[in-house]
Amino acid sequence: MWDGGRVDGAGRSESSRARRGATRLLAAVVATAAVQCGYTAVASAAPDDFFTYDDSALAGYAPGTVPETRTLPYHLAGLPIPVTAIQIRYRSTDAQGRPASNITTVLEPPGPRRAGEAVSYQSFYDSLNPEDSPSRAVAGGVSLGQLVNTAEGFYVAQLLARGLPVLIPDTEGQQADFAAGPEYGYNTLDSIRAAAQVDGTGIDDGTRIGLLGYSGGAIATNWAAALAPSYAPEVNDRLVGASEGGVLVDPARNLLYVDGSIGWAGVAGMAILGVGRAYDIDFSPYLSEYATHLLPRMRSASIADVLFQYPGLTWAQLVKPEYADPDSVPPYTAVTAKIDLGNAPTPTVPMFIGQAANGVLEGTDGSRAGIGPGDAVMVAGDVRALARQYCETGNTAVDYVEYGPLSHITAAPLAMQAEIDWLDHRLAGEPAPSTCASIAPGNTIR
């Protein structure tokens, strides 16, 4: 269980001091930005050549190779603030195992830096539009989808206030392959490899790294932890832990869970588009006439465009009558198996996993047989089952916390704070706690 912040010799909580420091940092940088910019944010960023790259030029380069970097101010809501951002283009791997370029940003602490430590922060920007990526928001872009990055600013500022360099990879890649979990993992791990090659980041091949993310950021965090031993063993050796909340385990079961819900039903359409894009799947032979009109409107949608916008939307409305059972669509069953964390390897690093279970607050009924309650979009029984699976397959350093009365959105601040504090303990070299003996049974891992 989360045990709060470390306490120094004067009896002060480091986590409390860091939160106060983050608040002061945000206040200072926003005030500075307001003076610099006359309180005016641009409506959209100018075209930026840094985000244009021919992936064919990556042939023969190892994952993590860096062809290009630049340094610029960190932007929040389009306003430049006095925090240095180093943006790195690097070679990574897409969902189908092909070379692909990606971008990560390393933010430098404006005050004293903790030597040999850093955090990889995986954003929950959840979008089908590359323009909504963290790197574009850091560079000054402003869109509805990019406002997610502004909302995450408090957590990023808290990490910076603790003296930690912060990596923020574009976890979905440069095509915005929403929901393609393995690709999220590759992009996260190669971001760490790349940052160690660039002068000025404060990160090298000996830096100890913590992984951190919530919701969409948890997809990247968990997949990175699961893939690291085989894909990036030298990175895995430097990971102190993975801290996450609001976790997507079995996408096929999640689709059934949100089916017909008030707030989150539209995510099903985003997932169809995202995994279809990532794995080159043409779902059109299976789609209903309604879906052929609806889904094109979502092709560049962010979660902000979809949340509570499609109340009551069902799978049955999206497909032809003969495909009312999702398992009757072969490419769908094949791809959901590829992105199911229950089928992925067990991480070897300590894990903090937070999960809410009162999705009724956001309009998702948790009474469907075989699924049970969740947080409105993620299924609590699946997350418990995954945590127990990790415990049973050799990783006993799993700390699972369930926020029973809360939902996905309402649990986020509490879970994120617990994640940050838990990770700070791991960076300090303290032993990881375990709740393996007390995690309640969950759903069947398929």
C-alpha positions in Angstrom: 0.0 0.0 0.0 1.1 3.6 -0.5 2.9 4.8 2.6 3.1 8.5 1.9 6.2 10.6 1.2 9.6 10.0 2.7 10.4 12.1 5.8 13.6 14.0 6.2 15.5 14.6 9.4 13.3 17.7 10.3 10.2 15.6 10.1 8.9 17.1 6.8 7.3 15.0 4.2 9.3 15.1 0.9 6.2 14.5 -1.1 4.4 17.4 0.6 7.4 19.7 0.0 7.6 18.5 -3.6 3.9 19.3 -4.2 4.3 22.7 -2.7 7.4 23.2 -4.9 5.5 22.1 -8.0 2.7 24.5 -7.2 5.2 27.3 -6.8 7.0 26.3 -10.0 3.8 26.2 -12.0 2.7 29.6 -10.6 6.1 31.1 -11.4 6.4 29.8 -14.9 2.8 30.6 -15.8 3.3 34.2 -14.5 6.5 34.5 -16.5 4.9 33.1 -19.6 2.0 35.6 -19.2 4.4 38.5 -19.1 6.4 37.2 -22.0 3.4 36.5 -24.2 1.0 39.3 -23.1 -1.5 36.6 -21.9 -2.0 35.5 -25.5 -1.7 31.9 -26.7 -1.6 31.2 -30.4 -4.6 29.2 -31.7 -2.3 26.8 -33.5 1.4 26.3 -34.1 3.1 27.1 -37.4 4.2 24.2 -39.6 7.2 22.5 -38.0 9.7 20.6 -40.1 11.0 18.7 -37.0 7.9 16.6 -37.2 8.4 15.6 -40.9 10.7 12.7 -41.5 11.1 9.9 -44.1 11.1 6.6 -42.1 12.8 4.8 -45.0 16.0 6.6 -43.9 16.0 4.5 -40.7 16.8 1.3 -42.5 19.9 -0.3 -40.9 19.8 1.8 -37.7 19.4 0.2 -34.3 16.4 1.1 -32.1 17.2 4.2 -30.1 19.5 5.7 -32.7 19.2 9.5 -32.8 19.3 11.3 -36.1 18.2 14.8 -34.9 17.7 16.9 -31.8 16.7 20.4 -30.9 16.4 22.6 -27.7 13.5 24.9 -27.0 11.4 26.2 -24.1 8.7 24.0 -22.6 5.2 25.3 -23.5 2.0 24.9 -21.5 -1.2 25.8 -23.4 1.0 27.5 -26.0 2.9 29.7 -23.6 6.7 29.3 -23.3 7.9 28.8 -19.7 11.4 28.9 -18.3 12.0 25.1 -18.4 14.4 23.7 -21.0 13.1 21.0 -23.3 15.3 18.9 -25.5 13.4 17.2 -28.3 14.9 14.0 -29.8 14.0 12.2 -33.0 14.9 8.6 -32.7 14.5 5.2 -34.4 11.9 3.0 -32.8 9.6 0.1 -33.8 6.0 0.2 -34.8 3.2 -2.3 -33.9 4.2 -4.6 -36.8 7.9 -4.7 -36.0 9.0 -2.2 -38.7 11.5 0.7 -38.2 9.7 3.9 -37.4 10.8 7.4 -36.3 9.4 8.9 -33.1 10.0 11.9 -30.9 10.5 12.2 -27.2 11.0 15.3 -25.0 13.4 15.6 -22.1 12.5 18.4 -19.6 15.3 19.7 -17.5 14.7 20.6 -13.8 15.0 24.4 -13.3 16.7 23.9 -9.9 19.1 21.4 -8.4 19.2 18.0 -10.3 19.3 14.6 -8.6 22.2 12.8 -10.1 21.7 9.5 -11.8 17.9 9.5 -11.6 15.1 10.3 -14.1 11.4 9.5 -14.8 9.8 8.5 -18.0 6.3 10.1 -17.9 3.9 8.5 -20.3 1.1 10.9 -21.2 -2.6 10.0 -21.3 -3.1 12.1 -24.4 -5.2 9.3 -26.1 -5.8 10.6 -29.6 -6.0 9.6 -33.3 -4.4 12.9 -34.3 -0.6 13.2 -34.4 -1.0 16.9 -33.7 -2.2 16.1 -30.2 1.1 14.4 -29.2 3.1 15.7 -26.2 6.0 16.7 -28.4 3.8 19.1 -30.4 2.3 20.5 -27.3 5.7 21.1 -25.8 6.7 22.9 -29.0 3.8 25.3 -28.6 0.9 23.7 -30.4 -2.6 24.3 -29.0 -5.5 22.1 -29.7 -8.4 20.6 -27.7 -6.5 17.3 -27.6 -3.2 19.0 -26.5 -5.0 20.5 -23.5 -4.5 17.1 -21.9 -0.8 17.9 -21.7 -1.6 21.1 -20.0 -3.7 19.2 -17.4 -0.8 16.9 -16.8 1.4 19.9 -16.1 1.1 19.7 -12.3 2.4 16.2 -12.2 5.3 17.0 -14.5 6.1 20.1 -12.5 6.1 18.0 -9.3 8.7 15.7 -10.8 10.8 18.6 -12.0 10.5 20.2 -8.5 12.0 17.0 -7.1 15.1 17.6 -9.3 14.2 14.8 -11.8 14.7 15.1 -15.6 11.4 14.0 -17.2 11.2 12.1 -20.5 7.8 12.5 -22.3 7.7 10.2 -25.3 5.0 10.3 -28.1 3.9 6.9 -27.0 1.5 6.4 -29.9 4.1 7.2 -32.5 4.0 9.7 -35.3 0.8 8.2 -36.9 -1.1 8.2 -33.6 -1.7 4.5 -33.4 -4.2 4.7 -30.6 -4.6 1.5 -28.4 -1.7 -0.3 -30.1 -0.2 -1.3 -26.7 3.1 -3.0 -27.9 4.0 0.0 -30.0 3.5 2.2 -27.0 6.0 0.0 -25.1 8.6 0.1 -27.9 8.4 3.9 -28.2 8.8 4.3 -24.5 11.8 2.0 -24.2 13.5 3.5 -27.3 12.9 7.0 -25.9 15.1 6.0 -22.9 17.7 4.6 -25.1 17.8 7.8 -27.2 17.9 10.2 -24.3 21.1 8.5 -23.0 22.8 9.3 -26.3 22.2 13.1 -26.2 24.4 15.6 -24.3 22.6 17.8 -21.8 19.7 15.5 -21.0 21.2 14.5 -17.6 20.6 10.9 -18.6 23.2 8.4 -19.6 23.6 4.6 -19.7 23.8 4.4 -15.9 20.8 6.6 -15.1 18.2 4.8 -13.0 14.7 5.3 -14.5 11.2 5.1 -13.2 8.2 4.5 -15.4 5.0 6.5 -14.7 1.6 6.7 -16.3 -2.2 6.8 -15.9 -4.9 5.5 -18.3 -3.4 5.8 -21.8 -0.1 6.4 -20.1 -0.6 3.2 -18.1 -0.9 1.3 -21.4 2.6 2.5 -22.4 4.0 2.0 -18.9 2.9 -1.6 -18.5 3.8 -2.6 -22.0 7.3 -1.1 -21.6 7.8 -3.0 -18.4 6.6 -6.2 -20.0 8.7 -5.9 -23.1 11.8 -4.5 -21.6 13.5 -7.8 -20.6 13.4 -9.1 -24.2 13.3 -5.9 -26.3 15.6 -3.6 -24.3 17.4 -5.6 -21.6 20.0 -2.9 -20.9 17.1 -0.5 -20.2 15.4 -3.1 -18.0 18.5 -3.3 -15.9 18.1 0.4 -15.1 14.4 0.4 -14.3 13.6 0.9 -10.6 9.9 0.3 -11.1 6.7 0.9 -13.1 3.9 3.0 -11.5 0.5 3.1 -13.1 -3.2 3.5 -12.6 -6.4 3.0 -14.7 -5.0 0.0 -16.6 -6.2 -1.5 -19.9 -5.7 -5.2 -19.7 -8.1 -7.1 -22.1 -9.4 -4.7 -24.8 -12.0 -7.2 -26.0 -13.6 -7.3 -22.5 -13.3 -3.5 -22.2 -15.3 -3.1 -25.4 -18.1 -5.1 -23.9 -17.8 -3.2 -20.6 -18.2 0.3 -22.2 -20.8 -1.0 -24.7 -23.9 1.3 -24.5 -22.4 3.4 -21.7 -23.1 7.1 -21.2 -19.6 8.5 -21.1 -17.1 6.1 -22.7 -19.0 4.3 -25.5 -17.3 6.3 -28.2 -13.9 4.9 -27.2 -14.9 1.7 -29.1 -14.9 3.6 -32.4 -11.5 5.2 -31.6 -10.1 1.7 -30.8 -11.3 0.2 -34.1 -9.7 3.1 -36.0 -6.5 3.0 -34.0 -5.7 -0.7 -34.1 -6.8 -0.8 -37.7 -4.3 1.9 -38.5 -1.5 0.3 -36.5 -1.9 -3.2 -37.9 -3.1 -2.3 -41.5 -6.5 -3.9 -40.9 -9.5 -3.0 -43.1 -12.6 -3.4 -41.0 -14.9 -1.9 -43.7 -16.4 -5.3 -44.8 -17.8 -5.8 -41.3 -19.1 -2.2 -40.6 -22.7 -1.1 -40.7 -23.9 1.8 -42.8 -24.1 3.8 -39.7 -20.4 3.2 -38.8 -19.3 4.0 -42.3 -20.6 7.5 -41.7 -19.6 7.8 -38.0 -16.0 6.5 -38.0 -14.6 8.9 -40.6 -15.6 11.7 -38.2 -13.4 10.2 -35.6 -10.3 9.7 -37.7 -8.5 12.6 -36.1 -10.4 12.6 -32.8 -8.9 12.9 -29.4 -10.4 11.5 -26.2 -11.7 15.0 -25.5 -13.7 14.9 -28.8 -15.3 11.5 -27.8 -15.9 11.5 -24.1 -19.6 11.8 -23.3 -20.3 12.6 -27.0 -21.7 9.2 -28.0 -24.0 8.0 -25.2 -25.5 4.6 -25.7 -23.3 3.7 -28.7 -23.0 -0.1 -29.1 -20.9 -2.6 -31.0 -24.1 -3.8 -32.6 -24.7 -0.4 -34.1 -21.2 -0.3 -35.6 -21.3 -3.7 -37.4 -23.5 -5.6 -39.8 -26.1 -7.8 -38.1 -24.2 -11.0 -38.8 -21.2 -9.7 -36.8 -23.1 -8.7 -33.6 -20.8 -11.1 -31.7 -17.3 -9.4 -31.8 -15.7 -12.8 -31.8 -17.2 -13.4 -35.3 -14.9 -10.8 -36.8 -11.6 -12.7 -37.3 -9.2 -9.6 -37.6 -10.8 -8.2 -34.5 -10.1 -11.3 -32.4 -6.6 -11.6 -33.8 -5.6 -8.0 -33.0 -7.2 -7.8 -29.6 -5.1 -10.9 -28.6 -2.0 -9.0 -29.7 -2.8 -6.0 -27.5 -4.0 -8.0 -24.4 -1.6 -7.5 -21.5 -2.7 -10.9 -20.1 -0.8 -12.4 -23.0 2.4 -10.4 -22.5 5.4 -11.4 -20.5 5.5 -10.7 -16.7 7.5 -7.6 -15.9 10.6 -8.2 -13.8 10.6 -4.8 -12.0 8.5 -3.7 -9.0 5.0 -2.5 -9.9 2.5 -0.1 -8.4 -1.0 -0.6 -9.8 -3.9 1.6 -8.9 -7.4 1.0 -10.1 -10.8 2.5 -9.4 -14.0 0.5 -9.4 -17.1 2.8 -9.4 -17.7 3.4 -13.0 -21.4 4.2 -12.4 -20.2 7.7 -11.5 -19.3 8.2 -15.2 -22.3 6.3 -16.6 -20.9 2.8 -17.1 -23.0 -0.1 -15.6 -20.8 -2.7 -14.0 -23.4 -5.4 -13.7 -22.7 -7.3 -17.0 -22.1 -11.0 -16.3 -18.4 -12.0 -16.5 -17.1 -8.5 -16.4 -18.0 -6.9 -13.1 -17.4 -3.4 -11.9 -14.7 -1.1 -13.3 -13.8 2.6 -13.3 -16.1 3.4 -16.3 -13.6 2.4 -19.0 -11.2 -0.1 -17.4 -12.3 -3.3 -15.8 -11.2 -3.7 -12.1 -11.5 -7.5 -12.2 -9.1 -7.7 -15.2 -6.6 -5.5 -13.4 -6.7 -7.6 -10.3 -6.3 -10.7 -12.4 -3.2 -9.2 -14.1 -1.7 -8.2 -10.8 -2.3 -11.7 -9.4 -0.8 -13.3 -12.5 2.3 -11.2 -12.0 2.6 -12.4 -8.4 2.1 -16.0 -9.4 4.6 -15.9 -12.2 7.6 -14.6 -10.3 7.1 -10.9 -9.7 6.2 -10.6 -6.0 7.0 -6.9 -5.8 3.5 -5.9 -6.9 1.6 -3.2 -4.9 -2.1 -3.2 -6.0 -4.4 -0.5 -4.6 -8.1 -0.4 -5.5 -10.0 2.9 -5.2 -13.4 1.3 -4.8 -15.6 4.4 -4.4 -14.0 6.3 -7.3 -14.2 6.3 -11.1 -11.6 6.7 -13.8 -11.6 10.5 -13.8 -12.2 11.1 -10.1 -9.5 8.6 -9.1 -6.8 10.1 -11.3 -5.5 12.8 -8.9 -5.3 10.4 -6.0 -3.7 7.6 -8.1 -1.2 9.9 -9.8 0.0 11.3 -6.5 0.4 7.8 -5.0 2.3 6.7 -8.2 4.7 9.6 -7.9 5.4 9.0 -4.2 5.7 5.3 -4.7 8.2 5.8 -7.5 10.2 8.3 -5.5 10.7 5.6 -2.8 12.0 3.2 -5.5 14.4 5.8 -6.9 15.6 6.3 -3.3 16.5 2.6 -3.2 13.9 1.6 -0.7 12.5 -2.0 -1.0 9.2 -2.2 -2.9 6.1 -3.2 -0.9 4.0 -6.1 -1.9 0.2 -6.8 -1.6 0.4 -10.1 -3.5 -1.1 -12.0 -0.5 -4.2 -9.8 -0.3 -5.2 -9.1 -3.9 -8.8 -10.3 -4.3 -9.6 -12.7 -7.2 -10.3 -11.1 -10.5 -11.7 -12.2 -13.9 -10.3 -15.0 -16.0 -7.2 -14.1 -18.1 -8.1 -15.2 -21.6 
